Amino acid sequence: MGQINSKSKKNTSDSNDSTTFLGILITSFSTIFLAELGDKTQLATLMLSAQSGGRPLIIFTGASLALITTSLLGVLIGQWIADNLPRQKFTVITGIIMLSLGSYLVTQGFIEFIKN
Amino acid sequence: MLLTLLFTTFVTVFLAEMGDKTQLTTITLSSTTNKPLAVFIGSSIALILATLLGALAGGSIANLIPEFMLKLLSGIVFLIIGINLMAKSRDENSSHN
């Protein structure tokens, strides 16, 4: 029993190591970039701040710092989860969350496409 | 005055982005890969670039690319990640049995 467990553990870490640093970086970049472009919250905030007579560079700096902080927190939360929760269960849960988000966004996009 | 503006923007964007789907994605990517630094660098660059593009486009990227297209694109990316994760959990499950 213990042997099987250690074997499967080794398998999963092996498959993770085969994904390169650059590969994960590119995946993260493209996913977050696309998700953020479709997200209006931040852009609306930027516009609102700009309208309140501010300097764009200051607003850009403030927004960037805030986003870096939230992504740092996200990474830390993710690492904590990976270390403390059963890996397989969490993979299923995040899989379901991602599938739901994806279906929601595709449906929304489709509805907007029909409306136009 | 400048510092107040910087601080206000920081707090507003920080609160808006906490628990947002972007952060949820970062959490997912970080917990399912072994390289938190790669996820951090990748997502930070993406967020800064998206902010810059948004600022340059006058507040909304939707002026350049139709919004439904952005939603469809990001939706498809999320679906791909979801399918990947489900396949991964299935692999992990079968290696247990």
Backbone of each chain as ProteinMPNN parsed JSONL, in Angstrom:
{"seq_chain_A": "MGQINSKSKKNTSDSNDSTTFLGILITSFSTIFLAELGDKTQLATLMLSAQSGGRPLIIFTGASLALITTSLLGVLIGQWIADNLPRQKFTVITGIIMLSLGSYLVTQGFIEFIKN", "coords_chain_A": {"N_chain_A": [[0.855, -1.213, 0.0], [1.837, 1.255, 0.93], [3.913, 1.395, -0.795], [2.68, 1.617, -3.281], [1.526, 4.12, -2.993], [3.79, 5.806, -2.76], [4.844, 5.393, -5.211], [2.942, 6.423, -6.999], [3.011, 9.024, -6.212], [5.53, 9.741, -7.012], [5.245, 9.518, -9.74], [3.471, 11.65, -10.324], [5.014, 13.864, -9.596], [7.069, 13.603, -11.366], [5.786, 14.035, -13.822], [5.195, 16.679, -13.504], [7.678, 17.868, -13.407], [8.49, 17.585, -15.972], [7.252, 19.588, -17.336], [8.384, 22.578, -18.491], [9.989, 25.486, -17.023], [9.763, 27.776, -18.64], [7.654, 26.977, -20.223], [5.489, 26.871, -18.406], [5.503, 29.522, -17.671], [4.763, 30.782, -20.088], [2.24, 29.638, -20.497], [0.893, 30.633, -18.21], [1.093, 33.369, -18.725], [-0.367, 33.686, -21.202], [-2.909, 32.721, -20.526], [-3.739, 34.348, -18.316], [-3.514, 36.834, -19.501], [-5.448, 36.78, -21.581], [-7.733, 36.294, -20.028], [-7.787, 38.577, -18.497], [-8.054, 40.613, -20.368], [-10.634, 40.227, -21.197], [-11.898, 41.034, -19.026], [-13.7, 43.479, -17.436], [-13.703, 44.942, -15.124], [-11.254, 45.964, -14.069], [-10.436, 47.657, -16.11], [-12.5, 49.476, -16.162], [-12.14, 50.61, -13.686], [-9.677, 51.842, -14.091], [-10.42, 53.745, -15.998], [-12.239, 55.299, -14.608], [-10.574, 56.343, -12.612], [-8.903, 57.831, -14.197], [-10.614, 59.726, -15.159], [-11.101, 61.199, -12.937], [-9.334, 63.222, -12.968], [-6.611, 62.551, -12.765], [-3.071, 61.747, -13.048], [-2.077, 59.715, -15.712], [0.178, 57.994, -15.577], [0.683, 57.634, -12.877], [-1.651, 56.35, -12.13], [-1.469, 54.064, -13.677], [0.853, 52.942, -12.52], [-0.03, 52.525, -9.862], [-2.18, 50.731, -10.303], [-0.803, 48.606, -11.527], [0.94, 47.799, -9.459], [-0.949, 46.921, -7.591], [-2.07, 44.763, -8.988], [0.141, 43.077, -9.284], [0.528, 42.455, -6.619], [-1.9, 41.088, -6.019], [-1.595, 38.886, -7.697], [0.68, 37.735, -6.644], [-0.288, 37.022, -4.125], [-2.201, 35.18, -4.992], [-0.543, 33.182, -6.089], [0.802, 32.365, -3.765], [-1.359, 31.437, -2.2], [-2.137, 29.329, -3.844], [0.148, 27.663, -3.671], [0.058, 27.036, -0.974], [-2.332, 25.598, -0.882], [-1.635, 23.44, -2.532], [0.238, 22.224, -0.912], [-1.173, 21.553, 1.387], [-3.724, 20.444, 0.924], [-5.43, 17.445, -0.231], [-4.053, 16.407, -3.224], [-5.253, 15.202, -5.528], [-8.038, 15.464, -5.189], [-8.251, 18.219, -5.158], [-7.415, 18.849, -7.721], [-9.577, 17.901, -9.219], [-11.613, 19.569, -8.247], [-10.669, 22.184, -8.997], [-10.632, 21.731, -11.714], [-13.372, 21.457, -12.291], [-14.214, 24.04, -11.564], [-12.842, 25.586, -13.489], [-13.968, 24.553, -15.855], [-16.644, 25.342, -15.492], [-16.369, 28.149, -15.411], [-15.365, 28.533, -17.991], [-17.501, 27.562, -19.605], [-19.446, 29.397, -18.85], [-18.341, 31.838, -19.783], [-18.116, 31.346, -22.539], [-20.813, 30.968, -23.192], [-21.808, 33.521, -22.508], [-20.355, 35.09, -24.341], [-21.387, 34.065, -26.693], [-24.088, 34.759, -26.506], [-23.866, 37.546, -26.589], [-22.845, 37.796, -29.127], [-24.996, 36.977, -30.714], [-26.818, 38.956, -30.093], [-25.682, 41.205, -31.3]], "CA_chain_A": [[0.0, 0.0, 0.0], [2.728, 2.408, 1.009], [4.715, 1.393, -2.005], [1.847, 2.154, -4.362], [1.385, 5.552, -2.77], [5.013, 6.524, -3.063], [5.048, 5.288, -6.654], [2.065, 7.366, -7.689], [3.506, 10.354, -5.875], [6.689, 9.97, -7.855], [4.747, 9.723, -11.094], [2.914, 12.989, -10.503], [6.052, 14.881, -9.559], [7.809, 13.465, -12.614], [5.059, 14.68, -14.911], [5.277, 18.121, -13.297], [9.02, 18.327, -13.715], [8.677, 17.583, -17.42], [6.798, 20.878, -17.84], [9.496, 23.485, -18.243], [9.762, 26.805, -16.423], [9.299, 28.671, -19.702], [6.342, 26.496, -20.639], [4.514, 27.318, -17.413], [5.468, 30.986, -17.764], [3.987, 31.149, -21.278], [0.853, 29.249, -20.222], [0.356, 31.608, -17.259], [0.966, 34.652, -19.4], [-1.446, 33.739, -22.187], [-4.195, 32.533, -19.852], [-4.079, 35.542, -17.535], [-3.668, 37.955, -20.429], [-6.762, 36.645, -22.219], [-8.775, 36.431, -19.001], [-7.813, 39.96, -18.028], [-8.566, 41.456, -21.446], [-12.081, 40.077, -21.213], [-12.412, 41.47, -17.736], [-13.903, 44.918, -17.543], [-13.602, 45.576, -13.802], [-10.018, 46.707, -13.93], [-10.408, 48.722, -17.106], [-13.458, 50.478, -15.705], [-11.476, 51.298, -12.575], [-8.669, 52.713, -14.692], [-11.081, 54.856, -16.659], [-12.792, 56.137, -13.54], [-9.467, 57.057, -11.979], [-8.403, 58.789, -15.174], [-11.592, 60.815, -15.269], [-11.04, 62.029, -11.738], [-8.304, 64.235, -13.179], [-5.3, 62.114, -12.304], [-2.049, 61.506, -14.056], [-2.181, 58.312, -16.143], [1.327, 57.182, -15.174], [0.486, 57.294, -11.467], [-2.726, 55.359, -12.085], [-0.891, 52.83, -14.226], [1.75, 52.397, -11.5], [-0.844, 52.022, -8.748], [-2.927, 49.542, -10.751], [0.161, 47.521, -11.733], [1.387, 47.316, -8.144], [-2.06, 46.17, -7.003], [-2.222, 43.499, -9.717], [1.283, 42.227, -8.923], [0.267, 41.972, -5.262], [-2.95, 40.063, -6.021], [-1.105, 37.647, -8.312], [1.591, 37.136, -5.659], [-1.153, 36.367, -3.134], [-2.782, 34.015, -5.669], [0.492, 32.151, -6.174], [1.049, 31.86, -2.41], [-2.533, 30.639, -1.824], [-2.044, 28.101, -4.636], [1.187, 26.801, -3.102], [-0.442, 26.56, 0.317], [-3.329, 24.567, -1.187], [-0.923, 22.264, -3.047], [0.947, 21.57, 0.182], [-2.026, 21.169, 2.504], [-4.945, 19.714, 0.578], [-5.176, 16.29, -1.095], [-3.812, 16.893, -4.568], [-6.175, 14.705, -6.542], [-9.347, 16.084, -4.977], [-8.184, 19.624, -5.542], [-7.354, 18.904, -9.182], [-10.948, 17.74, -9.714], [-12.377, 20.784, -7.913], [-10.26, 23.287, -9.87], [-11.078, 21.368, -13.059], [-14.79, 21.801, -12.386], [-14.32, 25.514, -11.555], [-12.392, 26.094, -14.784], [-14.968, 24.18, -16.855], [-17.822, 26.197, -15.299], [-16.003, 29.496, -15.87], [-15.258, 28.471, -19.448], [-18.847, 27.457, -20.186], [-20.12, 30.672, -18.601], [-17.801, 32.869, -20.672], [-18.473, 31.01, -23.921], [-22.242, 31.265, -23.316], [-21.93, 34.986, -22.523], [-19.842, 35.558, -25.625], [-22.321, 33.632, -27.736], [-25.292, 35.591, -26.36], [-23.53, 38.88, -27.094], [-22.656, 37.678, -30.576], [-26.334, 36.914, -31.304], [-27.442, 40.274, -29.898], [-25.121, 42.21, -32.221]], "C_chain_A": [[0.88, 1.247, 0.0], [3.556, 2.549, -0.253], [3.957, 2.029, -3.168], [1.738, 3.671, -4.239], [2.626, 6.322, -3.184], [5.267, 6.504, -4.578], [4.21, 6.328, -7.401], [2.495, 8.803, -7.418], [4.671, 10.719, -6.794], [6.248, 10.275, -9.291], [4.258, 11.147, -11.31], [4.008, 14.05, -10.488], [6.9, 14.811, -10.824], [7.117, 14.214, -13.749], [5.099, 16.193, -14.757], [6.636, 18.656, -13.696], [9.257, 18.407, -15.222], [8.147, 18.869, -18.056], [7.845, 21.92, -17.477], [9.03, 24.79, -17.614], [9.147, 27.755, -17.451], [7.902, 28.289, -20.168], [5.254, 26.999, -19.717], [4.368, 28.834, -17.473], [4.591, 31.431, -18.929], [2.506, 30.809, -21.077], [0.193, 30.267, -19.299], [0.091, 32.928, -17.955], [-0.255, 34.689, -20.31], [-2.823, 33.591, -21.527], [-4.637, 33.802, -19.143], [-4.332, 36.73, -18.453], [-5.047, 37.941, -21.073], [-7.884, 36.877, -21.214], [-8.924, 37.886, -18.588], [-8.348, 40.907, -19.098], [-10.09, 41.399, -21.488], [-12.737, 40.604, -19.948], [-12.504, 42.987, -17.71], [-13.655, 45.664, -16.231], [-12.412, 46.519, -13.714], [-9.97, 47.89, -14.89], [-11.355, 49.843, -16.724], [-12.848, 51.299, -14.579], [-10.456, 52.298, -13.108], [-9.296, 53.962, -15.28], [-11.625, 55.846, -15.635], [-11.707, 56.982, -12.893], [-8.955, 58.148, -12.913], [-9.325, 59.997, -15.275], [-11.545, 61.742, -14.065], [-9.837, 62.968, -11.77], [-6.915, 63.841, -12.73], [-4.309, 61.999, -13.433], [-2.035, 60.023, -14.415], [-1.044, 57.419, -15.648], [1.179, 56.721, -13.723], [-0.564, 56.192, -11.345], [-2.239, 54.005, -12.599], [0.006, 52.152, -13.194], [0.956, 51.777, -10.348], [-1.565, 50.741, -9.106], [-1.983, 48.352, -10.92], [0.62, 46.929, -10.415], [0.306, 46.464, -7.485], [-2.205, 44.804, -7.658], [-1.083, 42.534, -9.405], [1.043, 41.625, -7.536], [-0.806, 40.878, -5.253], [-2.448, 38.769, -6.66], [-0.103, 36.948, -7.398], [0.789, 36.383, -4.595], [-1.759, 35.094, -3.723], [-1.804, 32.856, -5.734], [0.731, 31.522, -4.802], [-0.116, 30.991, -1.929], [-2.487, 29.288, -2.547], [-1.02, 27.129, -4.073], [0.74, 26.211, -1.769], [-1.44, 25.417, 0.091], [-2.635, 23.279, -1.636], [-0.237, 21.49, -1.925], [0.011, 20.965, 1.227], [-3.291, 20.39, 2.165], [-4.604, 18.52, -0.295], [-5.169, 16.696, -2.568], [-4.898, 16.498, -5.563], [-7.551, 15.341, -6.434], [-9.341, 17.518, -5.474], [-8.115, 19.779, -7.054], [-8.749, 18.812, -9.774], [-11.746, 19.024, -9.472], [-12.0, 21.947, -8.831], [-10.674, 23.013, -11.311], [-12.525, 21.772, -13.281], [-14.98, 23.321, -12.421], [-13.948, 26.088, -12.925], [-13.397, 25.784, -15.893], [-16.21, 25.067, -16.734], [-17.552, 27.605, -15.793], [-15.959, 29.556, -17.392], [-16.613, 28.431, -20.112], [-19.587, 28.778, -20.037], [-19.665, 31.733, -19.604], [-18.176, 32.611, -22.126], [-19.951, 31.319, -24.163], [-22.472, 32.767, -23.407], [-21.496, 35.568, -23.868], [-20.797, 35.251, -26.752], [-23.587, 34.487, -27.712], [-25.039, 36.99, -26.925], [-23.368, 38.884, -28.607], [-24.006, 37.685, -31.286], [-27.015, 38.281, -31.229], [-26.96, 41.292, -30.92], [-25.556, 41.962, -33.66]], "O_chain_A": [[0.7, 2.161, -0.805], [3.858, 3.65, -0.713], [4.489, 2.844, -3.922], [1.841, 4.404, -5.222], [2.544, 7.346, -3.863], [5.817, 7.446, -5.148], [4.693, 7.014, -8.302], [2.364, 9.68, -8.272], [4.777, 11.845, -7.281], [6.792, 11.155, -9.958], [4.568, 11.781, -12.319], [3.959, 15.013, -11.253], [7.394, 15.831, -11.303], [7.752, 14.925, -14.528], [5.045, 16.92, -15.749], [6.749, 19.75, -14.25], [10.094, 19.175, -15.695], [8.531, 19.213, -19.173], [8.154, 22.121, -16.303], [7.854, 25.148, -17.665], [8.159, 28.44, -17.182], [7.074, 29.149, -20.468], [4.221, 27.493, -20.171], [3.268, 29.37, -17.346], [3.776, 32.342, -18.787], [1.627, 31.59, -21.442], [-0.923, 30.716, -19.558], [-0.973, 33.529, -17.808], [-1.081, 35.597, -20.215], [-3.781, 34.254, -21.923], [-5.755, 34.278, -19.335], [-5.24, 37.528, -18.221], [-5.733, 38.962, -21.11], [-8.861, 37.567, -21.507], [-10.031, 38.371, -18.359], [-9.017, 41.89, -18.78], [-10.752, 42.395, -21.779], [-13.961, 40.617, -19.818], [-11.516, 43.689, -17.931], [-13.426, 46.874, -16.232], [-12.533, 47.687, -13.345], [-9.523, 48.98, -14.533], [-11.056, 51.019, -16.934], [-13.012, 52.518, -14.519], [-10.376, 53.438, -12.648], [-8.8, 55.075, -15.103], [-11.486, 57.061, -15.78], [-11.888, 58.176, -12.654], [-8.617, 59.248, -12.475], [-8.879, 61.131, -15.452], [-11.9, 62.917, -14.155], [-9.381, 63.447, -10.731], [-6.118, 64.7, -12.353], [-4.649, 62.134, -14.608], [-1.987, 59.168, -13.529], [-1.254, 56.246, -15.337], [1.5, 55.583, -13.381], [-0.407, 55.24, -10.581], [-2.551, 52.955, -12.038], [-0.064, 50.938, -13.008], [1.232, 50.657, -9.918], [-1.575, 49.782, -8.333], [-2.304, 47.234, -10.518], [0.684, 45.709, -10.262], [0.595, 45.422, -6.896], [-2.434, 43.804, -6.978], [-1.298, 41.329, -9.276], [1.315, 40.447, -7.303], [-0.655, 39.865, -4.571], [-2.823, 37.679, -6.228], [-0.036, 35.719, -7.372], [1.133, 35.265, -4.213], [-1.827, 34.061, -3.055], [-2.161, 31.707, -5.476], [0.849, 30.303, -4.683], [0.099, 29.94, -1.326], [-2.758, 28.244, -1.955], [-1.27, 25.926, -3.999], [1.003, 25.046, -1.469], [-1.397, 24.399, 0.782], [-2.982, 22.183, -1.196], [-0.138, 20.264, -1.972], [0.358, 19.98, 1.878], [-3.868, 19.742, 3.038], [-3.612, 18.55, -1.023], [-6.139, 17.25, -3.085], [-5.397, 17.321, -6.33], [-8.16, 15.712, -7.437], [-10.284, 17.977, -6.12], [-8.681, 20.719, -7.613], [-9.084, 19.539, -10.71], [-12.455, 19.508, -10.354], [-12.873, 22.62, -9.379], [-11.023, 23.935, -12.048], [-12.872, 22.351, -14.31], [-15.79, 23.836, -13.192], [-14.64, 26.958, -13.454], [-13.656, 26.619, -16.76], [-16.768, 25.497, -17.743], [-18.371, 28.197, -16.497], [-16.452, 30.504, -18.004], [-16.866, 29.165, -21.067], [-20.266, 29.231, -20.958], [-20.484, 32.436, -20.198], [-18.514, 33.539, -22.86], [-20.31, 31.865, -25.206], [-23.225, 33.24, -24.258], [-22.174, 36.416, -24.448], [-20.999, 36.064, -27.654], [-24.095, 34.89, -28.759], [-25.872, 37.547, -27.639], [-23.711, 39.857, -29.279], [-24.156, 38.315, -32.333], [-27.694, 38.707, -32.164], [-27.729, 42.146, -31.36], [-25.175, 42.713, -34.558]]}, "seq_chain_B": "MLLTLLFTTFVTVFLAEMGDKTQLTTITLSSTTNKPLAVFIGSSIALILATLLGALAGGSIANLIPEFMLKLLSGIVFLIIGINLMAKSRDENSSHN", "coords_chain_B": {"N_chain_B": [[-0.303, 64.551, -2.75], [0.059, 63.199, -5.188], [0.805, 60.821, -4.111], [-1.491, 60.125, -2.747], [-3.235, 59.66, -4.847], [-1.953, 57.508, -6.08], [-2.148, 55.655, -4.025], [-4.953, 55.433, -3.737], [-5.685, 54.35, -6.255], [-4.283, 51.949, -6.101], [-5.544, 50.644, -3.898], [-8.226, 50.48, -4.827], [-8.033, 48.914, -7.236], [-6.81, 46.674, -6.181], [-8.768, 45.674, -4.389], [-10.805, 45.191, -6.213], [-9.73, 43.157, -7.731], [-9.176, 41.066, -6.013], [-10.102, 37.781, -5.413], [-11.209, 37.641, -7.858], [-11.811, 36.229, -11.164], [-9.402, 36.162, -12.474], [-7.482, 36.007, -10.425], [-8.26, 33.607, -9.354], [-7.545, 31.921, -11.412], [-4.771, 32.211, -11.29], [-4.31, 31.019, -8.78], [-5.116, 28.394, -9.365], [-3.25, 27.695, -11.41], [-0.863, 27.929, -9.981], [-1.172, 26.026, -7.958], [-1.331, 23.633, -9.313], [0.982, 23.321, -10.71], [4.547, 22.94, -10.326], [6.029, 25.188, -10.2], [6.029, 28.015, -8.847], [7.248, 30.523, -9.198], [7.447, 30.868, -11.961], [4.746, 31.029, -12.633], [4.06, 33.321, -11.233], [5.707, 35.338, -12.456], [4.849, 35.135, -15.144], [2.051, 35.737, -14.931], [2.142, 38.28, -13.803], [3.442, 39.863, -15.767], [1.531, 39.61, -17.793], [-0.703, 40.877, -16.628], [0.234, 43.506, -16.246], [0.722, 44.238, -18.878], [-1.848, 44.033, -19.962], [-3.102, 46.04, -18.518], [-1.666, 48.266, -19.404], [-2.297, 48.226, -22.162], [-5.036, 48.631, -21.947], [-5.087, 51.189, -20.829], [-3.865, 52.643, -22.876], [-5.652, 52.251, -24.964], [-7.647, 53.843, -24.252], [-9.207, 53.196, -22.025], [-10.804, 50.993, -22.632], [-10.373, 47.852, -24.056], [-12.253, 46.788, -25.575], [-12.919, 48.544, -27.509], [-11.272, 48.016, -29.579], [-11.199, 45.225, -30.049], [-13.992, 43.18, -30.509], [-16.193, 42.592, -27.756], [-17.488, 40.14, -27.364], [-15.86, 38.4, -28.678], [-13.536, 38.394, -27.109], [-14.599, 37.25, -24.812], [-15.381, 34.728, -25.768], [-12.869, 33.723, -26.546], [-11.361, 33.751, -24.078], [-13.039, 32.099, -22.642], [-12.797, 29.676, -24.03], [-10.105, 29.121, -23.506], [-10.248, 28.704, -20.72], [-11.889, 26.433, -20.701], [-10.188, 24.592, -21.949], [-8.111, 24.424, -20.035], [-9.611, 23.386, -17.911], [-10.422, 20.854, -18.966], [-7.906, 19.715, -19.282], [-7.11, 19.565, -16.561], [-9.029, 17.787, -15.568], [-8.361, 15.504, -17.007], [-5.842, 15.096, -15.979], [-6.405, 14.534, -13.284], [-7.68, 12.178, -13.633], [-5.657, 10.558, -14.612], [-4.026, 10.531, -12.336], [-5.73, 9.215, -10.649], [-5.979, 6.699, -11.869], [-3.424, 5.769, -11.587], [-3.376, 5.278, -8.953], [-4.953, 3.049, -8.634]], "CA_chain_B": [[-1.392, 64.459, -3.719], [0.396, 62.095, -6.09], [0.821, 59.61, -3.305], [-2.888, 59.818, -2.463], [-3.783, 59.093, -6.085], [-1.33, 56.189, -6.225], [-2.714, 54.815, -2.983], [-6.361, 55.204, -4.068], [-5.727, 53.409, -7.374], [-3.817, 50.655, -5.608], [-6.582, 50.021, -3.063], [-9.394, 50.168, -5.658], [-7.743, 47.783, -8.124], [-6.525, 45.524, -5.315], [-10.036, 45.13, -3.899], [-11.574, 44.689, -7.363], [-9.12, 41.951, -8.291], [-9.148, 39.975, -5.04], [-11.192, 36.827, -5.581], [-11.656, 37.708, -9.246], [-11.466, 35.007, -11.906], [-7.97, 36.205, -12.789], [-6.743, 35.487, -9.278], [-8.641, 32.194, -9.267], [-6.701, 31.231, -12.393], [-3.412, 32.186, -10.73], [-4.31, 30.005, -7.729], [-5.151, 27.09, -10.031], [-1.969, 27.449, -12.086], [0.19, 27.773, -8.985], [-1.331, 24.807, -7.165], [-1.22, 22.423, -10.129], [2.336, 23.194, -11.25], [5.538, 23.019, -9.249], [6.903, 26.34, -10.388], [5.291, 29.239, -8.496], [7.913, 31.723, -9.72], [7.062, 30.99, -13.369], [3.356, 31.485, -12.659], [4.068, 34.713, -10.765], [6.279, 36.208, -13.491], [3.952, 35.1, -16.307], [0.792, 36.447, -14.708], [2.429, 39.7, -13.569], [3.68, 40.514, -17.061], [0.242, 39.649, -18.497], [-1.567, 41.88, -16.01], [0.772, 44.836, -16.528], [0.517, 44.493, -20.311], [-3.286, 44.251, -20.16], [-3.385, 47.372, -17.965], [-1.074, 49.233, -20.32], [-3.123, 48.225, -23.368], [-6.303, 49.249, -21.572], [-4.869, 52.627, -20.657], [-3.569, 53.218, -24.19], [-6.853, 52.177, -25.807], [-8.623, 54.775, -23.717], [-10.092, 52.62, -21.012], [-11.406, 49.695, -22.94], [-9.874, 47.078, -25.188], [-13.445, 46.441, -26.351], [-12.976, 49.438, -28.661], [-10.454, 47.447, -30.655], [-11.637, 43.852, -30.298], [-15.351, 43.02, -29.969], [-16.174, 41.969, -26.436], [-17.902, 38.729, -27.41], [-14.694, 37.642, -29.131], [-12.682, 38.231, -25.938], [-15.233, 36.294, -23.908], [-15.278, 33.403, -26.378], [-11.466, 33.303, -26.478], [-10.956, 33.395, -22.718], [-13.861, 30.94, -22.275], [-12.194, 28.467, -24.619], [-8.882, 28.851, -22.738], [-10.659, 28.115, -19.444], [-12.374, 25.068, -20.978], [-9.014, 23.75, -22.211], [-7.458, 24.173, -18.742], [-10.497, 22.478, -17.165], [-10.324, 19.508, -19.536], [-6.559, 19.274, -18.901], [-7.102, 19.217, -15.139], [-9.825, 16.581, -15.388], [-7.559, 14.401, -17.539], [-4.75, 14.92, -15.032], [-6.924, 13.871, -12.083], [-8.005, 10.815, -14.05], [-4.365, 9.867, -14.64], [-3.615, 10.327, -10.945], [-6.651, 8.221, -10.1], [-5.68, 5.376, -12.418], [-2.139, 5.31, -11.058], [-3.646, 4.817, -7.595], [-5.614, 1.734, -8.658]], "C_chain_B": [[-1.173, 63.277, -4.671], [0.323, 60.769, -5.348], [-0.605, 59.162, -2.977], [-3.521, 59.116, -3.66], [-3.268, 57.678, -6.303], [-1.975, 55.201, -5.265], [-4.169, 54.453, -3.293], [-6.494, 54.165, -5.187], [-5.346, 52.013, -6.909], [-4.934, 49.94, -4.853], [-7.794, 49.595, -3.905], [-9.161, 48.919, -6.508], [-7.5, 46.512, -7.303], [-7.83, 44.856, -4.86], [-10.857, 44.533, -5.042], [-11.042, 43.346, -7.842], [-9.066, 40.775, -7.314], [-10.372, 39.063, -5.239], [-11.797, 36.845, -6.975], [-11.226, 36.443, -9.986], [-10.002, 34.967, -12.315], [-7.149, 35.604, -11.646], [-7.021, 34.001, -9.076], [-7.782, 31.356, -10.22], [-5.275, 31.12, -11.882], [-3.295, 31.111, -9.654], [-4.273, 28.606, -8.344], [-3.809, 26.743, -10.654], [-0.873, 27.159, -11.076], [0.071, 26.456, -8.229], [-1.159, 23.539, -7.988], [0.134, 22.301, -10.822], [3.321, 23.359, -10.089], [6.411, 24.263, -9.318], [6.171, 27.658, -10.136], [5.91, 30.505, -9.086], [7.53, 31.96, -11.183], [5.64, 31.531, -13.497], [3.295, 32.963, -12.271], [4.566, 35.667, -11.838], [5.331, 36.297, -14.691], [2.697, 35.921, -16.092], [1.016, 37.934, -14.457], [2.627, 40.452, -14.874], [2.361, 40.664, -17.824], [-0.65, 40.755, -17.95], [-1.092, 43.302, -16.311], [0.51, 45.214, -17.985], [-0.953, 44.783, -20.6], [-3.693, 45.632, -19.651], [-2.894, 48.462, -18.897], [-1.915, 49.364, -21.588], [-4.454, 48.919, -23.101], [-6.179, 50.752, -21.459], [-4.651, 53.307, -22.002], [-4.82, 53.265, -25.07], [-7.967, 53.068, -25.264], [-9.654, 54.112, -22.838], [-10.65, 51.278, -21.363], [-10.838, 49.078, -24.205], [-11.034, 46.755, -26.13], [-13.631, 47.379, -27.542], [-12.259, 48.839, -29.86], [-10.923, 46.049, -31.047], [-13.046, 43.713, -29.718], [-15.363, 42.177, -28.699], [-16.546, 40.487, -26.481], [-16.74, 37.834, -27.817], [-13.762, 37.362, -27.948], [-13.257, 37.188, -24.996], [-15.134, 34.879, -24.453], [-13.861, 32.863, -26.239], [-11.068, 32.869, -25.069], [-11.765, 32.204, -22.216], [-13.262, 29.645, -22.773], [-10.918, 28.093, -23.862], [-9.218, 28.178, -21.403], [-11.134, 26.677, -19.633], [-11.198, 24.124, -21.193], [-8.3, 23.406, -20.895], [-8.275, 23.179, -17.925], [-10.387, 21.048, -17.636], [-8.976, 18.882, -19.175], [-6.505, 18.781, -17.468], [-7.871, 17.936, -14.885], [-9.048, 15.352, -15.871], [-6.439, 14.053, -16.564], [-5.226, 14.144, -13.789], [-7.279, 12.42, -12.389], [-6.727, 9.955, -14.09], [-3.91, 9.522, -13.228], [-4.444, 9.232, -10.295], [-6.283, 6.826, -10.57], [-4.344, 4.856, -11.908], [-2.274, 4.857, -9.604], [-4.168, 3.387, -7.606], [-4.703, 0.629, -9.203]], "O_chain_B": [[-2.074, 62.478, -4.924], [-0.144, 59.755, -5.866], [-0.891, 57.966, -2.934], [-4.238, 58.125, -3.518], [-4.021, 56.771, -6.658], [-2.303, 54.072, -5.63], [-4.571, 53.301, -3.132], [-7.292, 53.233, -5.095], [-5.988, 51.025, -7.265], [-5.236, 48.779, -5.129], [-8.325, 48.499, -3.729], [-9.971, 47.991, -6.508], [-7.929, 45.421, -7.682], [-7.976, 43.636, -4.937], [-11.52, 43.509, -4.875], [-11.805, 42.497, -8.302], [-8.927, 39.624, -7.729], [-11.514, 39.521, -5.233], [-12.777, 36.15, -7.244], [-10.388, 35.683, -9.502], [-9.423, 33.894, -12.484], [-6.243, 34.801, -11.869], [-6.139, 33.238, -8.68], [-7.353, 30.25, -9.892], [-4.638, 30.075, -12.016], [-2.309, 30.375, -9.611], [-3.507, 27.744, -7.912], [-3.288, 25.645, -10.459], [-0.052, 26.264, -11.275], [1.079, 25.835, -7.893], [-0.873, 22.478, -7.433], [0.409, 21.283, -11.458], [2.967, 23.851, -9.018], [7.401, 24.385, -8.597], [5.746, 28.334, -11.074], [5.197, 31.447, -9.433], [7.314, 33.098, -11.6], [5.357, 32.374, -14.348], [2.58, 33.753, -12.889], [3.932, 36.687, -12.108], [5.046, 37.385, -15.191], [2.31, 36.709, -16.954], [0.191, 38.761, -14.846], [2.066, 41.528, -15.077], [2.1, 41.705, -18.426], [-1.279, 41.486, -18.714], [-1.897, 44.19, -16.592], [0.131, 46.344, -18.292], [-1.27, 45.673, -21.39], [-4.516, 46.312, -20.263], [-3.588, 49.445, -19.154], [-2.21, 50.472, -22.035], [-4.938, 49.696, -23.925], [-7.039, 51.499, -21.925], [-5.169, 54.394, -22.253], [-5.015, 54.213, -25.83], [-9.092, 53.044, -25.763], [-10.841, 54.434, -22.902], [-10.948, 50.484, -20.47], [-10.823, 49.692, -25.272], [-10.836, 46.487, -27.315], [-14.385, 47.08, -28.468], [-12.598, 49.12, -31.009], [-11.032, 45.731, -32.231], [-13.278, 44.082, -28.567], [-14.642, 41.186, -28.583], [-15.995, 39.678, -25.735], [-16.631, 36.686, -27.384], [-13.26, 36.249, -27.794], [-12.534, 36.356, -24.449], [-14.844, 33.94, -23.713], [-13.66, 31.707, -25.867], [-10.519, 31.786, -24.87], [-11.252, 31.385, -21.454], [-13.216, 28.646, -22.055], [-10.664, 26.917, -23.601], [-8.567, 27.213, -21.002], [-10.821, 25.804, -18.824], [-11.196, 22.999, -20.692], [-7.932, 22.255, -20.663], [-7.729, 22.254, -17.324], [-10.271, 20.127, -16.826], [-8.891, 17.707, -18.818], [-5.939, 17.726, -17.18], [-7.444, 17.093, -14.097], [-9.072, 14.299, -15.233], [-6.125, 12.882, -16.346], [-4.551, 13.232, -13.312], [-7.192, 11.549, -11.523], [-6.719, 8.8, -13.664], [-3.474, 8.405, -12.947], [-3.943, 8.433, -9.504], [-6.271, 5.88, -9.783], [-4.146, 3.646, -11.805], [-1.413, 4.15, -9.081], [-3.869, 2.604, -6.705], [-5.117, -0.528, -9.284]]}, "name": "protein", "num_of_chains": 2, "seq": "MGQINSKSKKNTSDSNDSTTFLGILITSFSTIFLAELGDKTQLATLMLSAQSGGRPLIIFTGASLALITTSLLGVLIGQWIADNLPRQKFTVITGIIMLSLGSYLVTQGFIEFIKNMLLTLLFTTFVTVFLAEMGDKTQLTTITLSSTTNKPLAVFIGSSIALILATLLGALAGGSIANLIPEFMLKLLSGIVFLIIGINLMAKSRDENSSHN"}
